[in-house]
Amino acid sequence: MLEVKKRLDAEVKNRNKFDEVSEDNPDPILIARKYKNEYVSLVCAFFAYGNVKQIIKFLSSLDMSLLDASEDLIREKLSSHYYRFQNHEDVIQFFITLVRLKKEGSLEKFFLKGYKQNSDIVDGINAVLEKMHSVNSYKSRGYQFLIGKITTKRKGVGALKRWNMYLRWMVRKDNIDMGLWSGVDKKDLLLPLDTHTFNVGLKLGLLKRKTYDLESAYQMTQTLRSFDEDDPIKYDFAIYRLGQSKEV
């Protein structure tokens, strides 16, 4: 694994540049970095599935000032917005949920209530989800896909990729990530496992498990901790780019 570590360390060093993310080489964080706001960033992270150019196009079409608007104005302005599995009502209800949350405090505050008990990232995610459900009881298939489900096990469940990517953006600070939060230790982060990182992980021997689920995210994170115990997820963006460019 020493050679793999050397390669990934070199990739991290090479890609840790602000212009590594650009209009020509897009990533959803491109939009989030324009605002540097935890609520806008959550919107960017949650809609970050599918073709990256379509993601950027959709995110660019959203008026993020609606996160401070009335619910009536949200309904008016988002009545024609939809994205893949989310119809216009799903998009509207998501913004309404965030507006209601924002009135009660920061996302970091809600996350820390769960996370602080055992320094567990999934507990923090569950705490935010519980809060989201408490302020808005709306349910639909598209909405549930967007925000995710409360997770009580690791095997055979979703890898929480978009949540973990959001947390990487919020907690880590370098030329890619924004580091807007201060109460979460980056050593506790989990890999935002997607198809690119999953496949690269298998090919490089970072992951032995061939099931794409949360347990695999934990296991690959543990391998990366052997490379850097204080900041294992610094490798995520480099691994993702390797898979996206088909270099591995």
Protein Blocks (a to p, Z undefined) as FASTA:
>chain_A
ZZmmmmmmmmmmmmmcfklpcfklgcfklmmmmnopaklmmmmmmmmgcjfklmmmmmmm
pcfklmmccfklmmmmmmmgcehjlcfklmmmmmmmmmmmmmnocfklmmmmmmmmnopa
klmmmmmmmmmmmmoccdcfklmmmnopadfbfghpaehlmmmmmmmmmmpccfkbnola
fkbcfklpccdddfklmmmmmmnopafbfcdcfklmmmmmmmmmmmommlmmlmmmmmmm
mmmnopZZ
